Amino acid sequence: MRNIILSLIVLTALMWSCEDMYDKQEKYEGEVVYPAKYDTVIGHIGYERVEIDLMKAGRIPSSQIILGKAKKTKITYDDQEIIIDSLVSWINIPGLTQSKLYRFHITTMDEFGNESVPQEIALIPFTSTDLDGFAVSPPRVLASPSAAVVDWPNGISSVLMNYYGLKFSYLDKEGDTQSGERGADSRFFVGNLEAGKPVQINMEYKIIPIVNRTPILDTVTFSSVLNINMPTSSTEFSPAERDILQKNGVTVFTADGVSDVNELVYPVHANSLQDIFYFPNLKTLDLTGGNLFTITELAYDRNGVQDVVGGGNYTPCIRKVSDTGGQQTLKDFLEAGILEKVYYYPNSMGLDDVLAPYVASGVVELIETPQSVLLDNQFHLDGIVQDRNFTLDYTFPATDAPAGEGLENVYKLIPIKRSASFVIALPREYKFNIAEYKYLKFKIYTPTLSELSGADEPWKRLWPRIMNRMWSFGSNSDFGQEYWDIPRFYIPDEDLHKWTDITLDLSTALGRHNRVIILNIGGEPSPDPSKELVYYFANIRFEKE
């Protein structure tokens, strides 16, 4: 009996325990294990769109993304819902045309549609409404009665945008549409316009707006209109090179006054070509000086000596000391087809890059320069103007020179003082054209070996020095002093007392503004006043090879 009672108690306990276990399990039968969420959310503003980065690992392929049970991506904003059938490291959301705050919710989804905890971000895209409020800084306009140049000296980019290019179009006086496109260099030229009439220039700027100090993702086009009131043909202009224009016969500085001018001649030393902008009918531009201009002169007056260098016809072994200004105007006229012929000495005015594209067509004619250019006496300077120790008695042309083949421009030279030097100097507007003529060559005839022995042996030496200006004449150079030295060298004994060729390589001075060459005889020894050493220089010339 007792055993039966115990068995009933155990059975009742087991039955109650099983019911309680299943009751507890039932409470958990509907629980969901949510998919993993994206590990970051970073927004970027574009034009009527945004991009959102979702992975700290960066923008990687979907195949490389593993987030547990997550299979899809869901984006919601406003009343919009986007579902992407894969996991993505970033998303692009276009069509955001309203300039307002958009709140984006991004989740992952598993195969049953269960969503992760959302990532949230609020962004304001850049829209057409924002673009309509943009403005570009006004350009500088240089106008003649028939043409205009539009440019931005300080650039178009600002704290609000980065500029990358523009397109422009306008109607010329014939009613034809003219157009063009510019890149980083925004300057452009418009021509064949009607004097005294307004012209409307339609422009489209390619820009990237900057929002909160950060450029947006996209390049956009901003449109605007520039209106220019053209001067009348009787409006006077102020020329940059009045003397040059007057030499060309220009007396009235208005469009009417220059309307008949179709050819202009400029000297190599011209500072600027800007004035051609005011000549609407200009067809030919001669940059050689032609028969109108000669080389400028430079006067020296010091230590009781007056001397002048320069003058005479242009020689291609020299060039303008700095690149000529107004190059963009020249380029405008060439691009517009206004100029039909340009004459130019290579490397003479720093215009070679501008003119190069028009050589093949024949619009630009490069004047062929000789292999060798003989220097006349026009560039010889008495060195005493620098220092009395430079005293060198000279005779030109020498009539008692020893016989020699092909001798030209012979100097007789007698050193008197310790620094006796033969000096070649150019006017301040020029420098040596080393890009074309790399070598200075000349013939020398020295005293005999017996005359140049013992204490007088140093007089076998030559010491060439090249510089921007003589030391005592600071105003003769706008570039300070660029001194360049060729080491002193001896003339071999076997070459003494006969005509001997000397070659100086000037190529290492390329790019300098050198315009003075000093050929010191002896390397500054102390001369014997009781002896007279006679030298002859001849055929001083610049050569290309």
MIVEX-321149 format. One record per atom (N, C-alpha, C, O): x, y, z. Coordinates in steps of 0.05 Angstrom, whole numbers, plus 5000, padded with zeros to 4 digits. Example, Ala and Ser with C-alpha at 12.3 -4.5 7.8 and 13.67 -1.06 7.14 Angstrom:
# MIVEX-321149
526448865156
524649105156
526449345156
528549345169
525749555142
527349795143
525850015157
526850235161
***
This chain:
# MIVEX-321149
501749765000
500050005000
501750255000
501250444986
503750245016
505650475018
507050524991
507450754984
507750314977
509150334951
507350454930
508150614913
504750384932
502850494912
502550794916
502350944896
502450884940
502251174946
504651324936
504351544925
507051224940
509551354931
509551374900
510451574889
508651164887
508651164858
506751384847
507351514828
504451414860
502551624852
503751904855
503252084839
505151944877
506352214882
508452274861
508452504851
510152084853
512252134833
510952184806
511852364792
508852034799
507552074773
506252344771
506452474750
505052434793
503752694793
505852914790
505453114775
508152884803
510253084802
511353104773
511853324764
511752874761
512852874733
510853004714
511653164697
508352944717
506353064699
506253364703
506053514683
506353464727
506353754732
508853894721
508654114710
511153754723
513753864714
513753894684
514654094674
512753694669
512653704639
510853934630
511554074611
508653964642
506854174634
508154444638
507854624621
509554484660
510854744666
513054794646
513455034639
514654604637
516854634619
515854734592
516954914580
513754614582
512654684555
511254954556
511255104537
510055014580
508855284583
511055494580
510555704567
513255454592
515455654591
516655674563
517255894554
516955454548
518055454521
516255604502
517155734484
513655584507
511655714489
512056014488
511556144467
512956134510
513356424511
515556514492
515556744484
517456334485
519756414468
519556304439
521456354423
517456174432
517256064405
517156284384
517856214361
516256534388
516156754368
518556944368
518357134353
520756904382
523057084384
524657074357
525056864345
525557334348
527057364323
529957444329
530357604347
531957334315
534757414317
535257614294
535357534271
535557874301
535658074281
538358064266
540357994278
538358144240
540958154225
542758384234
541758574247
545258354229
547258564237
546858824221
545858814198
547459044233
547159304220
549859384207
551959274213
549759594190
552159704179
553659854201
552459954220
556359854199
557959954221
558560244221
559960344239
557660394201
558060684201
556060814182
554660674167
555861074184
554161224164
555461504161
555561664180
556461554137
557761814130
556661914105
556561774084
555662164105
554362284082
556062474066
557762604077
555562484039
556862674021
554762794003
552962663993
555063064000
553063203985
553763223955
556163273949
551863173937
552263213909
550163403898
548663523913
550063413871
547963583859
545463423856
545263243840
543463503873
540863363874
541163063879
539562903869
543063003895
543562723903
545362723928
546662933934
545562493941
547462463962
548762183959
547562003947
551062153970
552361893973
552861844003
553562024017
552361594011
552661524039
554361274041
553861064030
556561304056
558361074062
557360924086
556461044106
557460654084
556260484105
558260294118
557560164138
560660284108
562660094119
565260244126
566260404111
566260184150
568860294158
571060194140
573160324138
570659964128
572759854110
572960004084
574759944068
571160194079
571160334054
569260224033
567660054040
569560314009
567760213987
568859963975
570659963958
567759743985
568659473976
566359333962
564059413965
566959133946
564758983931
562858843951
563658773973
560458803941
558458663958
559358383965
558758293987
560858253948
561757983953
563557963977
563957743988
564758183985
566558184007
565258264034
566558274054
562658314033
561258404057
559758174070
558158044057
560358114095
559057904110
557958014136
559558094153
555358024139
554058134163
552057934174
549657984174
553057704182
551257494194
549057414174
549657334152
546557434183
544257344167
543357564147
541457514132
544557804148
543658024131
544157954102
546257854094
542158014085
542257954056
541658204039
542758224017
540058384048
539158614032
539658874046
540358884070
539259094031
539459364042
536859514037
535759504016
535959654058
533559814056
534060104064
535160154085
533160294046
533460574052
530760704051
529160664032
530060854072
527561004072
528061294078
529761364095
526561474065
526661754070
524061874060
522961774040
522962074073
520362184067
518461954063
518161784082
517061934040
515261704035
516561514015
515161354003
519161524012
520561353993
521761114007
522761134030
521760893993
523060644003
524660523980
523560473959
527260473985
528960343966
530060083978
531060084000
529759863963
530859603972
532859503952
532259483928
535259453961
537359343944
537759053951
538058993975
537758883932
537858593936
540758493943
541558273935
542258653957
544958573965
545858763987
544658963992
547958684000
549258864019
551159044003
552458953985
551259294011
552959483996
554559644017
553759694039
556959734007
558659894025
557960194023
558760354041
556560274002
555760553999
553260563981
552760373965
551860783982
549460813966
549461093954
550361283966
548261113930
547761363917
544761403915
543361233905
543861633924
540961693924
540461943907
540962163917
539561903882
539062133865
536262243868
534662153884
535662443851
532962553850
532062723874
529662753878
533962833888
533362993912
533263283903
535163433907
531063363891
530863623878
530163853896
530264083889
529263793920
528464003939
530864073958
532263903968
531164333961
533264433979
532164424008
531364634018
532264194019
531264154046
532763934060
534563814048
532163894086
533563684102
532063414097
529663394101
533663224087
532562954083
533762774106
536162784112
531962614118
532862424138
532762144127
530662044118
535162014126
535361754114
535761544136
537261574155
534261314133
534361094151
535360854135
534160784115
537560734143
538760514128
538960264146
540060284167
537760044137
537859794151
538759574133
538659594109
539559344146
539859104130
537458924135
535958964154
537058734117
534758544119
535658264115
537458204099
534458074130
535057794125
533057684105
531457834094
533257424100
531557304079
528557304086
526857264069
527957344112
525157354120
524057634122
521757674129
525757834114
524858104116
525258244142
524458474146
526558104161
527158224186
529358434183
531258384168
529058664196
530958884192
532758924217
532058854239
535059034211
537059084232
536259354246
534359484238
537759414266
537559674278
538459884257
540459834244
536960094252
537560284231
539960464237
540460534260
541360534215
543260764216
541761004205
540260984186
542161234218
540661464209
542561694204
544561734217
541761864184
543362104177
541562304164
539662234149
542062554169
540462774157
542362944139
544463034148
541562984114
543163134094
541463324078
539063274074
542763544070
541463744052
542963744026
545263834026
541863644004
543263643978
543463923966
542064103974
545363953948
545564203932
543764173908
543963973893
542064373904
539964343883
540064583864
541664773867
538364573844
538264793824
537465053838
538165263828
535965033859
535165273874
537665413885
537865663884
539465253896
541965363906
543665483884
544965693887
543665343861
545365433838
544365693828
545865863819
541665733828
540565983819
541466223835
541466453826
542266173860
543166383877
546066443875
547066623889
547566303857
550366343854
550966593838
549266683823
553366703841
554366923825
557366903822
558766833841
558366963798
561166963793
562267253795
560867433787
564567283806
565767543808
565867673781
566567543761
565267933779
565268063752
568068073740
570068113754
568168033714
570768023700
571868303695
570368503697
574368323687
575468563677
575068563646
575568363633
574168783636
573568803607
575269023595
575169253603
576868953575
578269143559
576969153531
576968953517
575869383524
574369403500
575469613481
576169833489
575469543455
575869733434
573269763419
571369613426
572969933400
570369953386
569569703372
567169663367
571369523365
570669283350
571269023364
570668813353
572469033387
573268783401
573368823431
573369053440
573468603445
573668623474
575168373485
575068163473
576468413507
577868193521
576568173548
576268373562
575767933556
574467883582
576367703598
577067493589
577067783622
578667613638
578267673668
577067873675
579267493684
579067513714
581867503725
582967293729
583067743729
585867743739
586367583764
588567473767
584367573782
584667423807
583367153806
583067023827
582567063782
581366803779
578366803786
577366993798
577066593779
574166573784
573566413809
571566453823
575266233816
574866063841
574666243865
575966453867
573066153884
572666313909
572066113932
572365873928
571366223955
570766053978
568165903973
567465713988
566565983953
564065863948
564165653925
562265503922
566365663910
566365473887
569265443876
570865623880
569665223863
572165173848
571465183818
569565043809
572965353803
572365383774
574065193758
576465153764
572865073736
574364883720
574164943690
575564823674
572465133681
572365193653
569765353647
567965383663
569665453622
567265603614
566965583584
568765523569
564465623575
563765653547
562465933544
561166033562
562866053520
561666313515
560666323487
561666183469
558766493482
557666533455
556566813453
555666933473
556566923429
555567193424
554967223394
555867063378
553567433387
552967503359
554867723350
554967933363
556367683328
557967903318
556368093302
553868063300
557568293290
556068503276
554768413251
552968553240
555468173241
554068053218
551767883226
550267783210
551367853253
549167683263
549867393264
548167223270
552467333260
553367053262
554066983291
555267143305
553466743299
554066653326
556966563328
557866393312
558466683346
561266613351
561366493379
559966583397
562966283382
563066153408
565866053413
567566043396
566365983438
568965883446
568865743473
566765743486
570965613480
571165473505
573865513517
575865523503
573965543543
576465593558
576565393582
574565313592
579065333589
579465163612
580265323636
578965513644
582565243648
583465383673
584065673667
583565843684
585065733643
585466013635
582866113624
582066053602
581466273640
578766363633
578666593613
576566663603
580966713607
580966953590
579966883562
580666673551
578367063550
577467023522
577167283508
576867493520
577167263481
577067493463
574567483446
573867263436
573267703443
570967723424
571467943404
572368163412
570967883379
571668083359
569468113338
567367983339
570068293319
568168353297
565568453308
563368373300
565768643327
563368763340
562769033328
564469163316
560369133333
559569383323
560169603343
559269593366
561569813334
562370033351
559870173363
557970213349
560070243388
557970393401
555470233408
553470353417
555369983403
553069813408
553569623430
555869533434
551569543446
551969343467
552169063455
550969003434
553768903468
553968623460
553368443484
554168503506
551768233479
551068053500
552667793497
552567673476
554067713518
555667473517
554467273537
554267323561
553567053526
552366833542
554666653551
556266563535
554766593577
556966443588
555866213606
553866243620
557165983604
556665753621
559265683635
561265613623
559165693661
561465633678
561365353688
559265263698
563465203685
563664933697
564964963725
567265033727
563364913745
564264953773
563564723791
561864553784
564864703814
564164523835
563564703860
565364823871
561064723868
560364893891
561664783917
562164543919
562164963935
563264893961
561164943983
560265173985
560464743998
558464764019
559764684045
560964474048
559564864065
560864824091
563864754088
564864574101
565164904070
568064884065
568864624051
571164554049
566864474041
567464214028
566264224000
563864273997
567864163979
566664153952
564663933950
565063713961
562463983936
560563773932
561663563912
563863603901
560163343908
561263123892
561263183862
562863063848
559563363853
559063393824
559963663813
559863863826
560663653787
561163893772
558463983760
557063813749
557864233763
555364333753
555864573734
558064683734
553864643718
554164863699
552465093709
550065073714
553765323712
552465563721
552365763697
554465823686
550065863691
549666033667
549366323676
548066383697
550466513660
550066793665
550466943639
551366833619
549867203639
550067373616
551767613623
551367743644
553667673605
555267913608
554568113586
554668043563
553868353594
553268563574
555468763574
556368863594
556468823550
558569023546
557669243528
556669193506
557969483536
557369713519
559969793504
561869893516
559969743478
562469783463
562970083459
561070243455
565470163460
566170453455
565570523427
565270353409
565270783422
564870883395
567570893380
569670883393
567470913354
569870923338
571471173342
573771193333
570271373355
571671623359
572871643388
574071843395
572471423403
573571423430
576671393429
577671213416
578071563443
580971553442
582071333461
581071303483
584071193452
585370993469
588171093477
589371263463
589170993499
591771063510
593770843503
593670633515
595570893484
597370683475
599570623495
600470813509
600470373497
602670303514
605370373500
607270433514
605370363474
607870423459
607270643439
607370603414
606770883449
606071113432
608271173412
607671223388
610771173420
612971233402
613171043378
613671113356
612670783384
612770583363
610470623343
610870603319
608070683354
605870733336
606270983319
605570993295
607371183331
607871433316
609971383294
609771493272
611871213300
613871143280
612571003256
613471013234
610370863262
608770723241
606870913227
605370833209
606871163234
605171363220
602571413234
600871553222
602071303258
599571343272
599671613286
601471673301
597771783280
597672053292
595072093308
595072253327
592971953301
590371973315
589771713329
589571503316
589671713355
589371463370
586471403377
585571403400
584971353356
582171263357
581771043337
583471003319
579570903339
578970693319
578770813291
579670693272
577471043289
577371173263
580071253252
580671223229
581871343271
584471423263
586271203254
588171253239
585770953263
587470733255
586070533237
587070313232
583670603228
582070413212
583470333186
582870113176
585170503175
586470443150
589070293154
590370213134
589970253179
592470123184
592169823182
590669703198
593569693164
593369403162
596069263166
596369023165
598169433172
600869323178
602169493199
602169733198
603469353218
605069493239
607769363240
608069123238
609769523245
612469433249
613369493278
613069723287
614269293292
615269323319
618269253321
619069063308
619769403336
622569323340
622769093360
620969043375
624968953359
625368733377
625268813406
624468663424
626169063412
626169153440
623469263450
623369373472
621369233435
618769323443
617969193470
618368953474
616769353488
615969243514
613369093513
612968903528
611569183495
608869063495
607669083468
608069263452
606068873462
604468863437
601568923442
599868883424
600969023466
598169063474
596669243455
594269203451
597969433443
596569633426
595369523401
593569653390
596269293392
595069183367
592069123371
590569093352
591269103396
588469063403
586569273391
584269223385
587669513388
586069743378
586069773348
584969963337
587269573333
587469593304
585669373292
586669153288
583169433286
581269233277
581869113249
581068893243
583369263233
583969163206
586869083202
587869063180
588169033225
590968953223
591268673211
589968483220
592968643190
593368393176
596168293179
596668053180
598168473179
600968403179
602368523203
601968763209
603968363217
605468463240
608468383236
609068143236
610168583233
612968543229
614468593255
614568813264
615468383267
616868393293
619868403290
621268333310
620868473267
623768483262
624868763264
627268803263
623168963266
624069243265
624069353237
623969593233
624269173217
624269263189
626269483184
628469483194
625369673167
627069903161
626370143179
627470363176
624470113197
623570333214
625270363239
625570593249
626370153250
627570163276
630470063275
631169873260
632070183291
634870093295
635170003324
633370043341
637469893331
638069813358
638270063375
639370273366
637270053399
637470283417
640470333425
642170163419
640970563436
643670633444
643770673475
641770733488
646170633485
646570683514
649170833517
651270753508
649071063530
651371243533
652671193560
651371163581
655371193560
656971183584
658571443587
659571543567
658771533611
660271783616
661471763644
660171823664
664071693645
665371663671
668371653668
669371573647
669771743688
672671743688
673771893664
675871823653
672372103656
673372273634
672972153606
673972253587
671471923605
670971793579
668071793573
666371713591
667371863550
664571843540
664571643517
666071653498
662671453519
662571243498
659671153495
658071173514
658871063472
656170973466
656270703454
657870653436
654470523463
654270263451
651470233439
649570363448
651270073418
648670023406
648370183380
650370283369
645970213371
645370343346
645770153322
646769933326
644970243299
645270073275
643069873273
641169863289
643269713252
641269513246
641269283266
643369223278
638969163270
638768933289
640468703280
640668643256
641668573299
643268333294
642168103311
641668143335
641667863299
640267653314
641867523336
640867343350
644367603340
645867483363
645167623389
646067543411
643267823388
642167933412
639167903411
637967863390
637967933434
635067913436
634068103458
635668213473
631468133460
630368303481
631068183508
631067933511
631768353527
632768263553
630668103568
631467923584
628068153564
625968003577
623767953557
623768073536
621967763563
619867693544
618067933540
617368083559
617167973515
615468193508
612668153520
611667933521
611468373530
608768363541
606668373520
607268393496
604168343528
601968343509
601768083492
600568093471
602967873502
602967623486
600167513483
599567393462
598467543503
595767433500
594167573478
592567453465
594667833475
593267983454
594167873426
592567843408
596767823424
597767703399
596467433394
595667373372
596267273415
594967013413
592067033405
591066883389
590667233416
587867283409
587567343380
585767233366
589267513369
589067593341
589767353323
588567333301
591567183331
592166943315
589866743316
589166633295
588866693339
586666503342
584166593327
582666433315
583666863327
581266963314
581666993283
579767053269
584166943274
584566953245
584867243235
584767293211
585167433253
585467713245
588167753231
588267883210
590267653243
592967683232
593367473210
592767233214
594267563187
594767383165
597767323161
598467133148
599467503172
602367463169
603867593192
603367823200
605767443203
607467543225
610367463218
610867233212
612167663219
614967613214
616467623241
615967803257
618267433246
619467413272
622167273271
622567083256
624167383286
626767253290
626467053313
625567133334
627266803309
627066603331
628566703356
630766813355
627266663379
628466723405
629167013409
630867073425
627867193395
628567473397
626867623417
627867823429
624367543421
622567693438
621067523459
619367623473
621767273460
620367093479
617567023470
615866953486
616967033443
614266983433
614166703419
612166643407
616266553421
616466303406
614166103411
613165993392
613366073436
611265883442
608565973431
606965813422
608066233432
605566343422
605466313391
603266243380
607666353378
607666353349
607966073337
607166023314
609065883352
609665613341
607365483327
607765363306
604865483338
602665343325
601965453297
600465323282
602965693290
602165813265
604365823244
604165953223
606565683250
608865683231
608265493208
608765573185
607165263213
606665073192
604765183171
604965123147
602765333179
600765443161
601865683144
600665763125
604165783152
605366013138
604466283149
605466483140
602566283168
601666533180
604066673194
604466913192
605666513207
608066613220
610466523204
610866293198
612166723196
614566663181
616966723199
617466953207
618466513206
620866543222
623166623203
623866473185
624366853209
626566953192
629066783197
629966763220
630066673176
632466493179
634866663187
635466873175
636166583208
638566723218
641066583210
641066343207
643266733206
645766613196
647066443218
646566463241
648766263208
650266093226
652266253244
652666193267
653266473232
655266633246
654566923243
653767013221
654867083265
654267363264
656767513273
657667483296
657867673255
660167833261
659368083276
657568233268
660868143299
660268383314
661668623302
664068613297
660168833298
661369083289
662369233313
662069143336
663469463309
664669623330
662469753347
663069883368
659969723340
657769853354
657469763383
656269903399
658569523390
658269423417
660869433433
660869343456
662969543422
665469573437
665269803456
664570023448
666069763481
665969973501
668670013513
670069823520
669570263515
672070323528
671870263558
670370393572
673470073567
673269973595
673970183616
673470133639
675270403608
675970613628
673570723642
673770813665
671170703629
668770813642
668270653668
666970763686
669270413670
668870263695
671170323715
670670383738
673670313705
675970353723
678370433705
678670323684
679970613715
682270693700
684270463697
685970463679
684070263715
685870023712
685069853688
686569673681
682769913676
681869773652
683269883626
682669793604
684970083630
686070233607
687370043587
689169883594
686470063562
687469893540
687470073515
685270153506
689770143506
689870303481
688870123458
689769903454
687070233443
685970073421
685770243396
685370483397
685970113373
685670233347
683770063331
684169823328
681770193320
679870053302
679070233279
678370463283
679170123255
680369873248
683369893247
684470093240
684669673255
687669673255
688669653226
687769483211
690469823220
691569833193
694269683190
695269633168
695469613213
698069493213
697969203222
699969083230
695569073221
695268803231
696868603214
697068633190
697968403227
699268183212
697368063192
694968053196
698467963170
696867843149
695467593160
696567453177
693167543150
691667303158
689367263138
688567443124
688367023138
686266953119
683467033130
682766963153
681967183114
679267253121
678967433145
676967403159
680767603150
680667773174
678567993170
678468113148
676968043191
674968253190
674868393217
675368273238
674268653217
673968803241
676268763261
675868653283
678668843252
681068793268
681569023288
681369263280
682068953313
682869153333
685769113340
686868893342
687069333344
689869333355
689669413385
688469623391
690769243403
690369283431
693069283445
694669113441
693469483463
695969503478
695169543508
694169753515
695669333524
694969353553
696769573566
699169573563
695369743581
696869953595
696769913625
698769963639
694469833636
694169793665
693669503672
693169333654
693669443698
693469173708
690969033698
691068793692
688669163697
686169033690
685369093661
683069093654
687369133644
686769193616
684868993604
685368753603
682569103594
680468923585
679069033560
678669273556
678368843543
676768903519
673868843527
673268623536
672069043523
669369023534
667369033511
667469203493
665468833511
663168833494
660668883511
660268743531
659069083504
656769153520
654369203502
654669313480
651969133512
649469173498
647869393512
648169433536
646169533498
644269713511
642469553530
642169313528
641269693550
639869553571
637369403562
636369233576
636369463538
633969333528
634569043517
632668903511
637168973516
637868713503
639568543521
640568623542
639868293513
641768103524
642767923501
641667933479
644867773507
645967603486
643967373481
642867253499
643567313455
641667103448
643066833449
643566703428
643566743473
645066493476
643466243468
644666043461
640766263469
639166033459
639765973430
639565743422
640366173414
640966133386
643966123381
644965953366
645466293394
648366323389
649866253415
650266423433
650766003417
651965903442
654865963445
655965923466
656166053424
659066073424
659966353416
659066463396
661866463432
663266713424
665966623413
667466493427
666566703389
669066633376
670566873366
669267073358
673166863367
674767083356
677566983350
678366763360
679067143335
681867083329
683567273346
682967503349
685767163356
687667323371
690467293360
691267073352
691967513359
694767503351
696367633375
695967863381
698067473387
699467563411
702367653405
703367613383
703667773425
706567813423
708067543420
706867333422
710667563417
712267323413
712667173440
712067283461
713566923438
714066763462
716266903480
715966903504
718267013467
720367143483
719367393497
720267453519
717367533485
716167763498
714367683521
713967843540
713367443520
711567353541
712867133558
711666923563
715267183567
716766993583
717567133609
717267373612
718466973628
719367083653
717067213668
714967103672
717567463677
715467603692
713067673676
710967733686
713367663650
711067733632
709567493622
707767523606
710167263633
708767013625
705667033630
704166933614
704767163652
701867183656
700367313632
697967273629
701767473616
700367603593
699667403571
698567493550
700267153575
699266943557
696366873562
695066743546
695366973585
692666893594
690467073583
690867303577
688066953582
685667103578
683767033601
683666803610
682167233609
680267193631
677567303622
677167553625
675767133612
673167233604
671267253628
671067073644
669867473630
667767513651
665167613637
665267783620
662967493646
660367563634
658467653656
658467533678
657067863651
655367973672
652968133660
652768163636
651268223678
648968383670
649668663663
648568793645
651568773679
652269053676
655069103687
656068943703
656269313679
658769403691
658269473720
656069593726
660069413738
659569443767
658669723774
657069763793
659769923761
659170203768
656670313756
656070553759
655170153742
652770253728
650370083735
649269933718
649470103760
647169953769
644670003754
642969813752
644270243744
641770303730
641570173702
639570193689
643770053694
643769923667
642569643667
642469513647
641469553690
640269293691
637869303710
638069403732
635669193701
633269163718
633368893733
631468833747
635468743729
635568463740
637868433759
638768203764
638868653770
641168623788
643668543773
643968613750
645368403787
647868313775
647868003774
647667873794
648167893750
648367603747
651167543735
651467523710
653067523752
655867493744
656467203738
655767023753
657867163716
658666893709
661566903698
662267063682
663166713708
665966713703
666866473687
665966243692
668566523666
669866303653
672766293664
674066503663
673666073673
676366063685
678466173667
678366143642
680466313678
682666423662
684166193649
684465973661
684966233625
686466023611
688766143595
688766373587
690865973592
693266053577
692965983548
691865773541
694066153531
694266083503
696865923500
698966013508
696765683488
699065513486
701365653472
700965813454
703865583480
706165713468
706265683438
707065873424
705365453428
705465403399
703465583384
703665603359
701565703398
699565873385
700166163388
698666333379
702366233401
703066513404
704166633378
705266493362
703666893376
704767053354
703866943326
705466943307
701466853326
700166783300
697166793305
696166793327
695666813283
692766833286
691766573297
691966363284
690566583320
689566343334
686566373340
685666593349
684966173336
682066183341
681566113370
682565923381
679866273382
678966233410
675966193409
674466343396
674965993424
672165933427
671365933456
672565793472
669266093462
668166103490
665365983489
663666083474
664865783505
662265653506
660565813526
661065823550
658465943516
656766103533
654165963542
652566083556
653865713535
651365573539
650565543568
648165533575
652565543586
651865513614
650665773625
649665783648
650765993610
649566243618
646766273607
645466483610
645666063595
642966073583
640966123605
641066003627
639166313600
637166383620
637866623636
636166743650
640466703635
641266943649
640667193632
639867173608
640967423644
640467673630
643167803622
643368053622
645167643616
647867753610
647867933586
646867863564
649068173589
649268363567
652068493566
652468683550
653968403583
656668513582
658668283583
658368103599
660568293565
662768093564
665468243566
665968423550
667068173586
669668303590
671768093584
671867883596
673568153566
675767983559
678368113570
679568283557
679068033594
681468143607
683868003596
683967753595
685868163589
688368053578
690368033601
690968243614
691367793606
693367753626
692467653653
694067553669
689867673659
688867583685
689667763707
690067673730
690068023701
690768233720
693568213732
693868213756
695568183715
698368193725
699168493727
697768673718
701468543739
702568813740
704168863715
706168723711
703469053698
704869093673
707569233677
707969383696
709469173659
712069303658
711769553641
711569523617
711869793653
711470033637
713570073615
713170233597
715769933618
717969973598
717469803573
718969833553
715469623574
715069443551
712269503540
710369563554
712069473514
709469513500
708769253487
709969163468
706669123498
705668873487
703368923469
701369053477
703568833444
701468893424
699968643417
701068433411
697268663419
695468443413
693668533390
693268773386
692468343376
690468403356
688168213360
688467973363
685768323360
683268163360
681968203333
682068423321
680767983322
679368013296
677067803295
677067613311
675267853277
673067663272
671567593298
670867363302
670967793315
669367743339
666567683330
665267843317
665567443337
662967353326
661567163345
662867043362
658967143341
657366943355
656566733335
655866793312
656766483343
656166263325
654266053339
654366023363
652665923322
650865723333
652265463340
651465333359
654365403326
655765143331
658765193330
660265003334
***
